[in-house]
Amino acid sequence: MNFSSLDYGLLFIFKVCAEVDSFSKASQILGVKQPAVSYSISKLEDLLNTKLFERGNFGVRLTKAGAILYEYVSTANDNISSGINIIQELNKKEITEINIGVSLNLPLLSLSESLKKFQTKFPNIKVIIRCKNEEIMFKDLQAKKLDVVIFNSSKNINLSGIDIKKMKNNNIVCVGTSKYKKILNEKKSSETIVPIIVPDSSTNLGKELEIENKNIKFVVKAISDSAPVSKELLKAGIGIGYINEEIVRDEIEKGNLCIISSKTTADIYSVNVAMQNKNNNFVIKEFIKCLKGVLTENDQEDKM
């Protein structure tokens, strides 16, 4: 059909009817007579060449086609409402910058892709990124020095006045150079020593590594709480260690690092966002939408 001939008012009337399961109730909400509502639905059904409602003593209810259309109309309506709200907010006040706190362990690829999408929508807004430890960032967030904090954690964190949401589970893997993969695969005598970077044997992941390789003695050579630093240590062959796969994906693709183990029953680290409970900054909300969209896209790619 030629959608240029479609009156989008018909879709709004359809949405209201679907939500109240009644043409008469819809007419009251819309402030029009019931015959006008019935005519509008019939016109929409003719345009789409499909039945959208089953009619009976029970009132009306969506057909399978109607249910599908309702899902998309609702999404479109929400997007339109969001767009109108953004325009109204822009007219009320001018937001020139946002301040984002970023964990040192956050995958930089996700952050850069999110910023690209965000700046396409808001090219005139300056984004200030600060990398600090989580404790300092949370204090700055509570003091409203930061608008949002993006961080990795396996813990449930409760902070007064702060809303924290999990965005995506990280895929934690044990990696090292091909030399160490060969040593572990050979599983020689207990005299074989393999240096480990992080975490050490006092952590769940470290203990798990020892359980998987009973014939190997692991010795801590370096401990780092920064993923980029750990990545460089692993690349240099200082030892093996657990890290978010996304952070070392490029080195794995180049053959500089190998996945030694992808099995883990340890606590799952996830990407989380924290912001003030009553933060009505629509720009920040749009940035978080961009971040969530990128994380979802990357997650789907990982599963392919």
C-alpha positions in Angstrom: 0.0 0.0 0.0 1.0 3.7 -0.4 1.7 4.8 3.2 1.6 8.4 2.1 -2.2 8.0 2.1 -2.3 6.7 5.6 -3.9 9.0 8.2 -1.7 8.5 11.3 -4.7 9.6 13.4 -6.2 6.2 12.6 -3.3 4.5 14.3 -3.8 6.6 17.4 -7.5 5.6 17.5 -6.5 2.0 17.0 -4.1 2.2 19.9 -6.7 3.5 22.3 -9.3 0.9 21.2 -6.7 -1.9 21.8 -5.9 -0.6 25.3 -9.5 -0.4 26.5 -11.0 -3.4 24.5 -14.0 -1.3 23.6 -15.0 1.1 20.9 -17.5 2.9 23.2 -14.9 3.4 25.9 -12.4 4.6 23.3 -15.0 7.1 22.0 -15.4 8.6 25.5 -11.6 8.9 25.9 -11.2 10.5 22.5 -14.2 12.7 22.9 -15.9 11.6 19.6 -19.0 9.5 18.9 -18.8 5.7 18.7 -19.7 5.5 15.0 -16.7 7.7 14.2 -14.4 5.3 16.1 -15.9 2.2 14.3 -15.6 3.9 11.0 -11.9 4.7 11.6 -11.1 1.2 12.6 -12.9 -0.2 9.5 -11.1 2.3 7.3 -7.7 1.2 8.8 -8.6 -2.5 8.3 -9.5 -1.8 4.6 -6.2 0.1 4.1 -4.2 -2.8 5.6 -6.4 -5.4 4.1 -6.6 -7.3 7.3 -8.9 -7.7 10.3 -7.5 -6.0 13.4 -10.3 -6.7 15.9 -12.7 -9.5 16.7 -16.1 -8.0 17.6 -18.7 -9.7 19.9 -20.7 -9.4 23.1 -17.4 -9.3 25.0 -16.6 -6.0 23.3 -13.5 -6.1 21.0 -10.2 -7.9 21.2 -7.1 -7.9 19.0 -6.6 -10.5 16.3 -3.1 -11.8 15.8 -2.4 -9.2 13.2 -3.9 -6.5 15.5 -1.6 -7.6 18.3 1.5 -7.3 16.0 0.4 -3.8 14.8 -0.3 -2.7 18.4 3.3 -3.6 19.5 4.8 -1.5 16.8 2.3 1.4 17.1 3.0 1.6 20.9 6.8 1.7 20.3 6.4 4.4 17.6 4.1 6.4 20.0 6.7 6.1 22.8 9.5 7.3 20.5 7.4 10.2 19.3 6.6 11.2 22.9 10.3 11.0 23.8 11.2 13.2 20.8 8.5 15.8 21.8 9.8 15.7 25.4 13.4 16.3 24.3 12.3 19.3 22.1 10.3 20.8 25.0 13.2 20.3 27.4 15.6 22.0 25.0 13.2 24.9 24.8 13.1 25.2 28.6 16.8 25.1 29.3 20.1 24.8 27.5 22.3 21.9 28.5 25.8 22.5 27.3 27.7 19.6 28.8 27.4 16.3 30.7 29.9 14.8 33.1 30.5 11.0 33.0 32.6 9.0 35.4 34.1 5.9 33.8 35.5 2.8 35.5 39.1 2.0 34.5 37.9 -1.5 33.7 35.1 -0.5 31.3 35.5 -1.7 27.7 36.6 1.4 25.8 35.0 0.1 22.5 31.5 0.3 24.0 32.1 3.7 25.4 33.5 5.2 22.1 30.6 3.7 20.0 28.1 5.0 22.5 29.6 8.5 22.3 29.5 8.4 18.5 25.7 7.7 18.6 25.1 10.3 21.3 26.9 13.1 19.5 25.0 12.4 16.3 21.9 13.3 18.3 23.5 16.1 20.4 26.4 17.5 18.4 26.5 20.7 20.5 26.8 19.0 23.9 30.3 18.7 25.4 31.0 15.3 27.1 33.5 15.4 29.9 34.8 12.0 30.9 36.6 11.4 34.2 38.3 8.1 35.1 38.7 7.5 38.8 38.3 4.7 41.3 34.6 3.8 42.0 34.6 5.1 45.6 35.6 8.6 44.5 33.2 8.6 41.5 30.3 7.6 43.7 31.0 10.4 46.1 31.2 12.8 43.2 27.9 11.5 41.9 26.2 12.0 45.2 27.7 15.5 45.3 26.4 16.1 41.8 29.9 16.7 40.4 29.1 13.8 38.0 25.9 13.2 36.1 26.4 9.4 35.6 28.9 6.7 36.5 29.6 3.7 34.3 31.4 0.9 36.1 32.1 -2.8 36.3 31.1 -4.8 39.4 30.0 -8.2 40.7 28.6 -6.7 43.9 25.2 -5.3 44.8 25.9 -1.7 45.7 23.5 0.4 47.7 24.0 4.1 47.9 21.7 6.7 49.3 20.0 8.7 46.6 21.6 6.7 43.8 19.8 4.5 41.3 22.0 1.7 39.9 21.0 -0.5 36.9 22.8 -3.4 35.3 23.3 -3.0 31.6 25.1 -6.2 30.5 27.0 -9.2 31.9 30.7 -9.2 30.9 32.2 -12.3 29.3 35.1 -13.1 31.6 37.8 -15.3 30.1 41.3 -16.5 31.1 43.9 -15.4 28.5 47.6 -15.5 27.9 50.1 -15.9 25.1 50.3 -19.1 23.0 53.3 -20.1 25.1 51.2 -20.4 28.2 48.3 -22.1 26.4 50.8 -24.8 25.2 52.1 -25.3 28.8 48.7 -25.7 30.3 47.5 -28.0 27.5 50.5 -30.3 28.1 49.8 -30.5 31.8 53.3 -31.6 32.9 54.6 -32.3 36.4 53.8 -30.1 39.4 57.2 -28.5 38.9 55.8 -26.5 36.0 55.3 -22.9 37.2 53.0 -20.5 35.5 52.9 -16.8 36.5 49.5 -15.4 37.1 48.6 -11.7 36.8 45.1 -11.1 38.2 43.2 -12.3 40.1 45.4 -14.2 42.5 44.6 -17.5 44.2 42.7 -15.8 47.0 39.9 -14.9 44.6 37.2 -17.2 43.2 38.6 -17.0 39.7 42.1 -17.7 40.9 41.0 -20.7 42.9 39.1 -22.0 39.9 42.2 -21.8 37.8 44.1 -24.0 40.3 41.2 -26.5 40.4 41.2 -26.8 36.6 45.0 -27.3 36.4 45.9 -29.5 39.5 49.4 -30.3 38.1 50.4 -26.7 37.7 51.8 -24.4 40.3 50.7 -20.8 39.9 52.7 -17.9 41.2 51.5 -14.3 41.4 53.8 -12.1 39.4 51.7 -8.9 39.2 48.3 -7.7 40.5 46.5 -4.9 38.6 43.1 -3.4 39.2 43.2 -1.7 35.8 42.0 -3.7 32.7 44.1 -1.7 30.2 47.2 -2.4 32.4 46.4 -6.1 32.7 45.9 -6.3 29.0 49.4 -4.9 28.4 50.9 -7.3 31.0 49.2 -10.3 29.4 50.3 -9.2 25.9 53.9 -8.9 27.1 53.8 -12.5 28.4 54.2 -11.6 32.1 51.6 -14.2 32.9 48.0 -15.4 32.4 44.9 -13.9 33.9 41.1 -13.3 33.8 39.8 -10.3 31.9 36.7 -9.1 30.1 36.9 -10.7 26.6 35.8 -7.5 24.9 38.8 -5.7 26.2 41.3 -8.1 24.6 39.2 -9.1 21.6 41.5 -7.2 19.2 44.6 -8.9 20.6 42.9 -12.4 20.3 42.0 -11.6 16.7 45.6 -10.6 15.9 46.9 -13.8 17.5 48.8 -12.0 20.3 46.7 -13.6 23.0 44.8 -16.9 23.3 41.7 -17.9 25.3 43.0 -20.4 27.8 39.7 -21.0 29.5 36.2 -19.5 29.1 34.7 -21.6 31.9 33.9 -19.8 35.1 31.4 -20.3 37.9 32.7 -17.2 39.7 30.7 -14.0 40.3 29.7 -12.5 37.0 31.0 -8.9 36.5 28.5 -6.6 34.7 28.5 -3.2 33.2 26.4 -0.9 35.4 25.2 2.7 35.3 24.6 4.9 38.4 22.8 8.2 38.5 20.8 10.3 41.0 17.3 8.9 41.8 15.6 12.2 40.9 17.8 13.1 37.9 15.5 14.5 35.2 18.3 15.3 32.9 16.9 14.0 29.6 20.3 14.3 27.9 21.8 11.9 30.4 18.9 9.5 29.8 19.5 9.7 26.1 23.2 8.9 26.6 22.3 5.8 28.7 20.0 4.7 25.9 22.9 4.9 23.4 25.1 2.9 25.8 22.5 0.3 26.3 21.9 0.0 22.5 25.7 -0.5 21.8 26.0 -3.1 24.6 23.0 -5.0 23.2 24.4 -4.9 19.7 27.8 -6.1 20.9 26.2 -8.9 22.9 24.3 -10.1 19.9 27.5 -10.2 17.9 29.2 -12.3 20.6 26.5 -14.9 20.3 26.8 -15.3 16.5 
